[in-house]
C-alpha cells in the first residue's frame, strides 16, 4: 500500500499581500532590469539561444539584455498546469494551483546523527535514511536531496543521491544537486529508466530539476545547461532566487523581489525559447541578510513576507512556485526554530505555494536534524488544520447539542461531540502534560521526535525498486563516471 | 595645523563618502601634507570610529563597507604621492583572495576582501572561478602571507584542498597561511584539508587573518 500524501487544498484563508497594481509595478521594473541592466548568462549555449531570438548579447561579460516583449511572449508558452509524477501514480502531485505539497529541504553538509547525537559530515547513507523516513511520512510529498553524499566523487555525486532516493522511496524526486549538462544527461537517462522510456518520462516526469540563480542578476553556466538538457526531455525545471536584502539584493523588499524576479523569469524565458511548452516552475527563498554580519539568516519578518509575496508573482506568470519556508537559522530545534518555521510556512501556505521546501534543517539549511524534520511536519500539520478555516453551517453551529447541554453542563458526552471531535488537532510533539509529569520525566518534544524518527527508520519498508531497474541506474552512473 | 582638514577626512570615512574622501586627499597633496600623516591623523580616525560604533552595536555592516570604500578611494589618490616620497603604509600582510575554479559565487569573497583591506591588509582579489595554478602563482609572485579561498558548493569546495596541496608541492607552506570560507565549509573540513583558519562571516575572517599574521 503506497502511503497517502497530505496536501493542503481548497484553502479557507486568504491574505492580501500585493495588490494587482503592486504586481504590475514589480513586473514592469523587472522587464526594465532585464532590458536595460541585463542578466548574466555565463554559457555560450545560452548566449547562442538568446542571440537567435534577438536579444542583445555581450560575449565578454555574458550579459544578456532582452526586450520586454521577448520575455513576455516566451513565458506565455509555459504550461500553467502539469504533474510531478511519482514511481507509483497514487503519489503523483498535480501542480494545479490548488495544492500545497511539502518536501524535504536540501542540500546540507552535516547531520546530527540519529543515534549518537553527534554532528558529522554527511554521506550517501544519510540520503538513504532520510529518503526512507520521508517515504513513510504522509506530510512529505516529494524529495529534495537533503544532504550531500560527500563520500562520493563530486562529479557524479548528484547521480548517486538520486539513485539512493529512488531505491528508498516511491515519491517524486526533485534534485537541486545536478549542476552541469553531463550529469543532467545521466539524471534524465535514469529518470527515463524509472518512467519506462523517454516518451513516458515526458508524460510522467518522475524527476524535476531545481537550479539556483547567482544573485544579483546572474546565473551559473552549468546550471543553465543542466536545465536546458532536462527541459528538452520534458523534465520540469525551476530556478530559485535566494536574493537577500542588503547583500545580493537592495535593502528594500520590493527591490529584492524585482531583482530575484528578473533572475527567475529571464531563466524561465530562456528555457521556453529553447523548448516551448516545457514544464517550468518559479522557485524562491529570498531573505534579509543579517545587518551585523551580512550572513544568510533563514528567518525574520522579511523572510516570511517574501514567502507569501512570491506566490503572487508566480501566479501572475501562471507557473507553479517552489517556495523556501522552514530552514531556520537556529542551531537546534528551539524557540527560534519554532518561530521561523511556523511563520514562514504559514505565510507560504496561505498564499498557496505549490511546493514547500522543506523540513529538517538547522543553521540556514546546513545541518540536518531528524528531530527538526519531525517537528517541522508537526508545524505543517498545524498550518494544514488552520488552512481549513472555520466552516459555518447548521451542523457546525451545533444548536441541537447546545440545547441539550444548556447552561452549566458540558459537551463531553454529546453525540455531536463524538461525531466531530476527531476534527480537532491532536499534537504528536507538544507538551501538554501536567507540570509534575514533565518535572519527573525530564523529556520533551525533541526526544519524542527523535524516538519517532528511529522507529520509522527501523520499521518502515519502502516499496523496493525493481532489481533490474536498480542495476540499470547503476550502469548509467558507471557510464557517466567513465566519462 | 590642518586640524579641520583632518577632521573632514575622518568624517568622509564615517559618512562612507568616497568622492569626498578622494577630494580631501587631493587637497592634502596640494597643501604638501605628508600622505602618511593624512592617513594616520585623518582617515584612520574615521575608520576607528566606525569600527568602535560597530563593536558597540550602533553601526551595521553596510557602514563598515562604505567606510572601507571611502578609505580605498583616499588611498588610491595618496598612493602615487607616497611612492614619490619613498614612503609606504605599514600593512598587516598580503592576502591573495579568490573563489575557486568552477564556482562563480562572488559576494562573500568580495566582502571578505573589503573587510581585510579596511583592516589594513593588502588584498589581491583574483575574482571568481580561478584555477589552482593562477592562485598559487599569484601567491608566489607577491610573496603572500595568506591565501584566502571561497567556495559555495560542496562540489567546488574540494578545490580548496587542491590549492593547499599545490602550495605544499611548491614548498610555500607553512609560510603561506590558508584561510577558507563559504557556506559548506565546516571545522571538520578545515581540519581535514589542513587549512589554517575559517570563519562563517567577513568580520570573523578579519580576526582570523590578524591572528595568522601575528597581529591579532
Interface residues (C-beta under 8 A of the other chain):
Chain A: X42 X107 X109 X110 X120 X121 X148 X150 X154 X155 X157 X179 X214 X218 X220 X221 X222 X246 X247 X248 X251 X289 X290 X291 X292 X293 X294 X295 X296 X364 X366
Chain B: X54 X57 X60 X61 X62 X102 X104 X105 X106 X107 X108 X111 X153 X154 X155 X156 X158 X183 X184 X186 X188 X189 X200 X201 X202 X203 X204
